[in-house]
Amino acid sequence: MVLIPMLLMPLRFAWADSDGIERQLKSEYANKVLTLRHFYSGDHLRFRADGALLGDAEVGPWTVDAQIAVKEVRLRGEGLIINGRRIYTVFDSQFKPQDELMTLEHNHDKASKDAKKILRSLSVEIEIELPSEKPDQKDISSAIHGVFLTESESMLDVVPNYWRAYFTKQEGKPESTPKSEEPVYRANPGAGISVPHPTYLPDPEYSEEARELKYHGTVLISLVVDASGSPIDLQIERPTGLGLDEKAVAAVTTWKFEPAQKDGKPVSVAISVELQFNIY
């Protein structure tokens, strides 16, 4: 089952009594996948009507903390309550996002059963304040859209910059190349452009989510090794999910290289690196 991040459709109904509102909300959102505007972790999140978080919550990877499979929507006093399941995202062979629980649906070995039990337990409650006990259409639409992405917005608007290349391709948008003050070359020893030599390559850490599920995968990252030997402009080209992509980026950011040379001078060179995550 391919998981496509769902964005909110405009609310298209006339509001009547609270029971009618609640029925329509359930019709609109129950069993849908919604994407948080900010990737807050935690099993209970509270927001003001303008979408601001109430209290504290850490921000996590979008593949772990961005998406919610909605189970229930209800009004309670001056608040809107959304209950659902956190979606842990992985990627298929075409690097399309998938709900990991759905990928295990037909697997019945012990490891899969244990993983499914964990994934089904990822409950979360979203509480959104409303301006009154009798909100109108504008009030509720505004409050929901303050917390979740709308259909007119792109994941590019909310993910870290190192996801730019991936979502640009997934969403069919024109590619943009960052401007650089210095030319960026491709390593080509035959043309006199050497390959940057790594001098410091610490391994990435495993994400807690991937470790708990005994999940493994490979991340491909493109980057530029600049003339000082530092990695810059990291981009996830082939993700694996469950927070491992962020761990890969965090590790590569710390790597050091002896820079490439051209005509005896250090130059910036574009390369790609592959990081494998395995649990032994």
Residue pairs with C-beta under 8 A, 6 or more apart in sequence:
1 98
1 99
1 102
1 103
1 105
2 92
2 96
2 97
2 98
3 33
3 67
3 87
3 89
3 96
3 97
3 98
3 99
3 102
4 33
4 96
4 97
5 33
5 35
5 66
5 67
5 97
5 149
5 155
6 32
6 33
6 34
6 35
6 67
7 35
7 148
7 149
7 150
7 151
7 152
7 153
8 34
8 144
8 145
8 148
8 149
8 150
8 151
9 28
9 151
10 141
10 150
10 151
11 28
11 137
11 140
11 141
11 144
13 24
13 28
13 137
14 137
15 21
15 24
15 136
15 137
15 140
18 75
18 134
21 75
21 135
21 140
22 73
22 74
22 75
25 73
25 74
25 75
25 80
25 140
26 72
26 73
26 74
28 73
29 70
29 73
29 82
30 70
30 71
30 72
30 73
31 69
31 70
31 71
32 69
32 70
33 67
33 68
33 69
33 70
33 87
33 99
34 67
34 68
34 70
34 82
34 84
34 148
34 149
35 66
35 67
35 68
35 148
35 149
35 155
35 158
36 65
36 66
36 67
36 68
36 147
36 148
36 149
37 51
37 146
37 147
37 148
37 149
37 158
38 53
38 59
38 158
39 59
39 60
39 61
39 62
39 64
39 65
39 66
39 158
40 53
40 57
40 58
40 59
40 60
40 65
41 57
41 58
41 59
41 60
41 64
41 65
42 57
42 58
42 124
43 123
43 124
43 125
44 124
44 125
44 127
45 53
45 57
45 124
45 125
45 126
45 127
46 53
46 54
46 55
46 127
46 128
46 129
47 53
47 54
47 126
47 127
47 128
47 129
47 143
47 146
47 147
48 54
48 129
48 146
49 128
49 129
49 130
49 131
49 139
49 142
49 143
49 146
50 142
50 143
50 146
51 143
51 145
51 146
51 147
52 146
54 129
59 65
60 243
61 207
61 242
61 243
61 245
61 246
62 89
62 155
62 158
62 159
62 163
63 88
63 89
63 90
63 97
63 239
63 241
63 242
63 243
63 245
64 86
64 88
64 89
64 207
64 209
64 242
64 243
65 86
66 89
66 158
67 86
67 87
67 89
68 82
68 84
68 85
68 86
68 87
68 124
68 126
69 84
69 85
69 87
69 99
70 82
70 83
70 84
71 83
71 84
71 85
72 81
72 82
72 83
72 84
73 80
73 81
73 82
73 83
74 80
74 81
75 81
75 130
77 133
78 129
78 130
78 131
78 132
78 133
79 127
79 128
79 129
79 130
80 127
80 128
80 130
80 140
80 143
80 144
81 125
81 126
81 127
81 128
82 125
82 126
82 127
82 128
83 123
83 124
83 125
83 126
84 123
84 124
84 126
85 101
85 119
85 120
85 122
85 123
85 124
86 122
86 123
86 124
87 99
87 100
87 101
87 122
88 99
88 100
88 101
88 119
88 122
88 209
88 213
88 241
88 242
89 97
89 98
89 99
89 100
89 241
89 242
90 97
90 98
90 100
90 103
90 215
90 217
90 240
90 241
90 242
91 97
91 98
91 238
91 239
91 240
91 241
92 98
92 103
95 166
95 238
95 239
96 170
97 241
100 115
100 119
100 213
100 215
100 241
100 242
101 116
101 119
101 120
104 112
104 115
104 116
104 119
111 214
115 213
115 214
118 212
118 213
119 213
126 147
128 143
128 144
128 146
128 147
129 143
130 139
130 140
130 143
131 139
132 139
135 143
149 155
149 157
149 158
154 167
154 171
154 173
155 163
155 167
155 170
155 171
156 163
156 164
156 167
156 168
156 171
156 173
159 167
160 246
162 221
162 234
162 235
162 236
162 249
163 235
163 236
163 245
164 176
164 235
165 175
165 222
165 235
165 236
165 237
166 235
166 236
166 237
166 239
167 173
168 174
168 175
168 176
169 175
178 233
180 224
180 268
182 226
182 227
182 267
182 268
183 267
183 268
184 224
184 268
184 269
184 270
185 193
185 260
185 262
185 267
185 268
185 269
185 270
186 193
186 269
186 270
187 193
187 194
187 195
187 196
187 260
187 269
187 271
189 195
192 262
192 263
193 260
193 261
193 262
193 267
193 269
194 260
194 261
194 262
195 260
195 269
195 271
196 225
196 229
196 257
196 258
196 259
196 260
196 269
196 271
197 257
197 258
198 255
198 256
198 257
198 258
199 229
199 256
199 257
199 258
200 254
200 255
200 256
201 255
202 251
202 254
202 255
203 251
204 244
204 247
204 248
204 250
204 251
204 252
204 275
204 277
205 247
205 250
205 251
206 244
206 247
206 277
206 279
207 242
207 243
207 244
207 246
207 247
208 243
209 215
209 242
209 243
210 216
210 217
210 242
210 243
210 244
210 277
211 279
213 242
214 279
215 241
215 242
215 244
215 277
215 279
216 276
216 277
216 278
216 279
217 240
217 241
217 242
217 244
217 276
217 277
218 238
218 240
218 274
218 275
218 276
218 277
219 236
219 238
219 239
219 240
219 244
219 245
219 248
219 274
219 275
219 277
220 236
220 237
220 238
220 272
220 273
220 274
221 234
221 235
221 236
221 237
221 248
221 249
221 252
221 272
221 273
221 274
221 275
222 234
222 235
222 237
222 270
222 271
222 272
223 231
223 232
223 233
223 234
223 235
223 252
223 270
223 271
223 272
223 273
224 231
224 232
224 233
224 268
224 269
224 270
224 271
225 231
225 232
225 257
225 259
225 260
225 268
225 269
225 271
226 232
226 259
226 268
227 259
227 265
227 266
227 267
227 268
228 259
228 266
229 256
229 257
229 258
229 259
229 266
230 256
230 257
231 252
231 253
231 255
231 257
234 249
234 252
234 253
236 245
236 248
236 249
237 272
239 245
240 277
244 277
247 277
248 275
248 277
251 275
252 273
252 275
259 266
259 267
259 268
259 269
260 266
260 267
260 268
260 269
261 267
